[in-house]
Amino acid sequence: MQSNSCCSEKHGILIIIINGRMEPFATTILGPDKWSDNFPIANGPRQSPIDIVPGDASFDGGLKPLKLKYDPSTCLEILNNGHSFQVTFVDDTDSSTLTDGPISGIYRLKQFHFHWGASDDKGSEHTVAGTKYPAELHLVHWNTKYASFGEAASQPDGLAVVGVFLKIGAENANLQKVLDVFDIIRAKGKQTSFANFDPTTLLPGSLDYWTYDGSLTTPPLLESVTWIVCKEPISVSSGQMAKFRSLLFSAEGEPECCMVDNYRPPQPLKGRAVRASFK
């Protein structure tokens, strides 16, 4: 349960790109419904997330299986950036990459993070036929045809994000390796080294996926993402979800504000095609 000492306002986080890293530069109680005031692209033609309706997704036999090649030695650090926690990777070589699937070329893994809710009945950004999951993992990759993550983030084919739903079930031992560090990074701005973690251990057994053209789900909401959303969720226990909610939006010395409901609701599809790699 959410601590009574934590504030309950929904936070909107503004993001800028600094040296290829997406960094929060302001926190406000204005939620996603107000983002369009400063970022008109919030009402653009390819905003994310969306509600995926399986019956409306078309099977595309030309979609290739995903190839995810991650080198645990590229795992660098874990930080609380004030809107989620983020595990970052060294991305100056093609050591940890995503290829094939719906994309062309080589995309390097930059970071992964999660979105979650204040309770187990909500938290994912994408939904499936209206069904919400308690959390969603995002593995963020950038297209190496561009010089840097920062450059790629503003290009229509610049980013590819693999989304994985979390579903309440058995405790996830691989996820626990991440959660065990949370006490060190509880407050905004805290970070610590996090070495030799293999993100493939967070992937589901089946890599069947839906794909569509979309955007970042936090400001600046750039429409540069090829979304790859896995059909099969991974498990997480209710106790592990409670650990997510122990993190804080707030920094040390500020009134404690629990990090919950850090997700954007589904956006209009606006005629976009959603394709499935499976029948």
C-alpha positions in Angstrom: 0.0 0.0 0.0 1.1 3.6 -0.5 2.5 5.2 2.6 0.4 7.9 4.2 3.5 10.1 4.3 3.7 10.2 0.5 1.9 12.8 -1.6 -0.7 11.7 -4.1 -0.5 14.3 -6.8 0.2 12.9 -10.3 3.4 14.3 -11.6 4.3 15.3 -15.1 7.9 15.2 -15.9 9.5 17.4 -18.6 12.5 15.8 -20.3 15.4 17.2 -22.2 18.2 15.4 -24.0 21.7 16.1 -22.6 24.7 14.4 -24.3 22.4 11.7 -25.5 20.7 11.1 -22.2 17.1 11.9 -21.5 17.1 13.9 -18.3 14.2 15.4 -16.2 14.6 19.2 -15.8 11.4 20.0 -14.1 8.7 18.3 -12.1 5.1 19.6 -11.9 1.8 18.5 -10.6 0.4 19.1 -14.1 -0.3 15.7 -15.5 -0.3 14.3 -19.1 -3.6 16.1 -19.9 -1.7 19.4 -19.6 1.4 18.5 -21.6 0.0 19.9 -24.8 0.2 23.4 -23.3 4.0 23.2 -23.6 4.4 20.4 -26.2 1.8 20.7 -29.0 3.1 17.5 -30.4 1.2 15.8 -27.5 -1.8 15.9 -29.9 0.2 14.7 -32.9 -0.5 11.9 -35.4 1.7 9.2 -33.8 1.5 9.6 -30.1 2.1 6.8 -27.6 1.0 4.7 -25.8 -2.1 3.2 -27.4 -4.7 0.6 -26.6 -3.8 -2.4 -28.7 -7.0 -4.2 -29.9 -5.8 -7.7 -31.0 -8.7 -8.2 -33.4 -7.8 -5.0 -35.2 -4.1 -5.8 -35.5 -3.2 -7.3 -38.9 -0.8 -10.3 -39.1 2.2 -9.4 -41.2 4.2 -12.5 -42.4 7.0 -10.2 -43.4 7.8 -9.3 -39.8 11.0 -11.0 -38.7 11.6 -12.5 -35.3 13.3 -10.1 -32.9 17.1 -10.5 -32.4 18.2 -9.1 -29.0 21.9 -9.5 -28.3 22.8 -8.0 -24.9 26.2 -8.1 -23.3 25.9 -7.9 -19.5 29.3 -6.2 -19.3 27.8 -3.1 -20.9 25.4 -2.6 -17.9 26.6 0.5 -16.2 24.5 2.1 -13.5 21.0 2.4 -12.0 19.5 5.8 -11.1 16.4 7.4 -9.8 15.7 10.2 -12.3 12.7 11.6 -10.6 10.1 10.0 -12.9 11.2 6.3 -12.9 14.3 4.4 -12.2 16.6 3.7 -15.2 19.3 1.2 -15.8 21.8 2.6 -18.3 24.2 0.8 -20.6 27.5 1.6 -22.4 26.4 2.2 -26.0 29.6 3.3 -27.9 29.9 -0.1 -29.6 27.5 -2.7 -31.1 27.8 -4.9 -28.0 24.1 -4.8 -26.9 21.8 -4.5 -29.8 18.3 -5.0 -31.3 18.1 -6.1 -34.9 15.4 -7.5 -37.3 11.8 -7.5 -36.1 10.1 -4.5 -37.8 13.3 -2.5 -38.0 16.2 -2.1 -40.5 19.7 -1.8 -39.4 21.3 -2.0 -35.9 19.8 -0.3 -32.8 21.9 -0.1 -29.6 20.5 -0.5 -26.2 20.6 2.8 -24.2 18.6 2.1 -21.1 15.6 0.3 -19.7 13.0 1.6 -17.2 9.5 0.8 -16.0 6.1 2.5 -15.5 3.8 1.4 -12.8 0.7 2.3 -10.8 -0.4 3.0 -7.2 -2.1 -0.4 -7.1 -1.9 -3.7 -9.0 -4.9 -2.9 -11.2 -3.1 -0.2 -13.2 0.3 1.0 -14.2 1.1 -0.1 -17.8 1.2 2.5 -20.5 -0.1 0.3 -23.3 -3.3 -1.6 -22.7 -4.6 -4.7 -24.5 -8.3 -4.5 -25.4 -8.6 -2.1 -22.5 -6.8 -4.4 -20.0 -4.3 -2.7 -17.8 -1.2 -4.4 -16.3 0.4 -3.3 -13.1 3.7 -2.3 -14.8 5.4 -2.1 -18.1 9.1 -2.5 -19.0 10.6 -0.4 -21.7 14.0 -1.3 -23.3 15.1 1.8 -25.3 17.3 1.4 -28.4 18.7 4.0 -30.9 19.4 3.6 -34.6 23.2 3.6 -35.3 22.7 5.2 -38.6 22.7 8.4 -36.5 25.7 9.7 -34.6 24.2 9.6 -31.1 21.1 8.8 -29.1 20.3 12.5 -29.0 20.4 12.8 -32.8 18.4 9.6 -33.2 15.7 10.7 -30.8 14.5 13.4 -33.2 14.3 11.2 -36.3 11.2 9.3 -37.4 13.1 6.0 -37.4 15.5 7.0 -34.6 14.4 4.8 -31.7 13.0 1.3 -31.1 11.4 0.5 -27.8 10.6 -3.0 -26.7 7.7 -3.0 -24.3 7.0 -5.9 -21.9 4.0 -6.2 -19.6 4.3 -7.4 -16.0 1.5 -9.5 -14.7 0.8 -10.5 -11.0 1.9 -14.0 -10.4 5.0 -15.7 -9.1 7.9 -13.7 -7.7 10.4 -12.9 -10.5 13.9 -13.8 -9.4 15.6 -12.0 -12.2 13.7 -8.8 -11.5 14.5 -9.1 -7.9 18.2 -8.4 -8.7 17.1 -5.0 -9.8 14.7 -4.4 -6.9 17.4 -5.2 -4.4 19.2 -2.0 -5.2 16.2 0.3 -4.6 17.1 1.2 -1.1 20.2 2.9 -2.4 18.3 4.9 -5.1 15.1 5.6 -3.2 15.3 9.4 -3.6 15.4 11.4 -6.8 19.0 11.9 -8.1 20.4 8.9 -6.4 22.4 6.4 -8.5 24.8 3.6 -8.0 26.9 1.2 -10.2 24.9 -1.8 -11.5 27.2 -4.1 -13.4 26.9 -7.4 -15.3 23.1 -7.5 -15.5 21.6 -9.3 -18.5 18.3 -7.7 -19.6 17.4 -10.7 -21.7 16.5 -12.3 -18.3 13.5 -9.9 -18.2 12.1 -11.0 -21.5 9.1 -13.4 -21.8 9.5 -16.9 -23.2 7.7 -15.9 -26.4 8.8 -12.9 -28.4 5.6 -12.6 -30.4 4.9 -8.9 -30.7 2.7 -6.1 -31.9 4.3 -3.1 -33.6 3.3 0.4 -34.6 4.8 3.8 -35.2 4.7 6.0 -32.1 6.4 8.4 -29.8 8.1 8.9 -26.5 5.6 8.7 -23.7 7.1 11.6 -21.7 7.8 15.1 -22.9 9.2 16.1 -25.3 6.9 13.3 -26.8 9.0 13.1 -29.9 7.4 10.9 -32.7 10.5 8.9 -33.3 9.7 5.4 -31.8 9.1 2.1 -33.5 7.1 0.4 -30.8 7.5 -3.4 -30.3 5.1 -4.6 -27.6 5.5 -8.2 -26.5 2.2 -10.2 -26.3 3.4 -12.4 -23.4 3.9 -10.7 -20.0 6.5 -11.6 -17.4 5.5 -12.4 -13.8 5.9 -10.1 -10.8 4.6 -10.7 -7.3 2.4 -8.2 -5.4 5.3 -7.8 -2.9 7.7 -6.9 -5.7 5.2 -4.3 -7.0 5.1 -2.8 -3.5 8.9 -2.4 -3.8 8.5 -0.3 -7.0 6.2 2.0 -5.0 8.9 2.5 -2.3 10.8 4.8 -4.7 10.3 8.6 -4.4 9.6 11.3 -7.0 11.2 13.6 -4.4 14.8 14.3 -3.5 16.3 14.0 -0.1 15.2 16.8 2.2 12.0 17.3 0.3 8.5 16.1 1.5 8.3 12.4 0.5 6.3 11.8 -2.6 5.9 8.2 -3.6 6.7 7.3 -7.2 3.4 5.9 -8.4 1.2 6.3 -11.5 4.1 7.4 -13.6 2.4 6.4 -16.8 0.7 8.2 -19.7 -2.8 6.9 -20.7 -3.5 5.5 -24.1 -3.6 8.1 -27.0 -5.8 8.1 -30.1 -4.6 5.7 -32.8 -5.5 8.3 -35.6 -5.6 5.7 -38.4 -2.2 4.1 -37.7 -1.7 0.4 -38.5 -0.9 -2.0 -35.7 0.8 -5.1 -37.1 1.2 -8.5 -35.4 4.1 -10.9 -35.9 1.8 -13.8 -35.0 -1.6 -15.2 -36.0 
